[in-house]
Amino acid sequence: MQKGSQQGAADIIIPVRNCYAETRALLESIYRHTDYQFHIYVIDDASTDETVDLAKIYTRDITILRNRVSRGRSSALNKGIQAGSNPYLVFLDNGIELAQGWLESMVAFLDTHPRIAAVGPLRSGSQGWQSVERVRARLVPEIPCFFTRDTQERNRILQYHFHRTGILIDGTLSFSCSVFARRAVEEVGPVLESDAGRADADYCRRLRRAGYVLGLALDVYVACRNGASEEVRCHIARPKARSEAVRVRPARLGVRR
């Protein structure tokens, strides 16, 4: 796919600083498991390791932009947003292992209603509200337990049970793997750069103030290789409070007002 705007394509923005091996692993995961049209923008934030040589290794559907001086993750995301022009934006961080069909499924949920601005996946580990364990316990007890550690197999299980299904959420989506509608991003404006630690939460609030909603795709699972472990055998916990979020299928979206 050529660089530039194409109907139904996504700009995948990856901010990096050093971590050469992790960046290569993420790029390989994208190429291996993404059937949807995409163009990758790697924003190299003044790396001092082999990251500077990525352009010699990867040439297909990728643009590598380099900052001579480190400007931070939020600035890198904004640089990637400005570089591309495709209708969908994906923010990805190192340490994410993708599963087959991840991008297509999240875009499909995003397209079910024009007021959905961003969609995230279920994640591994027990930290963060998007973890599959917490979503099972608090929002969707129908999510089955996993008896395998394999990322692809877990994703296939979710696709079987929740094909093209998602929920609208009240929380903040992690930018480490989320898909955004460019039209919403252009309306809301760039990511806040003055407080990088709160950039994700701030941007989600700004989207909501603009009248948009956020979603979680129940048929997409990604593994976060950040040292957090996940038990193979999970027990379904009794939900503390059932969510008022609406389960959504493309054929019958209902956005709760």
Secondary structure, 3 states (H helix, E strand, C coil): CCCCCCCCCEEEEEEECCCHHHHHHHHHHHHHHCCCCEEEEEEEECCCCHHHHHHHHCCCCEEEEEECCCCCHHHHHHHHHHHCCCCEEEEECCCEECCCCHHHHHHHHHCCCCCEEEEEEEECCCCCCCEHHHHHHHCCCCCCCCCCCCHHHHHHHHHHHHCCCEEEECCCCCCCEEEEEHHHHHHHCCCCCCCHHHHHHHHHHHHHHCCCEEEEEEEEEEEECCCCCCCCCCCCCCCCCCCCCCEECCCCCCCCC
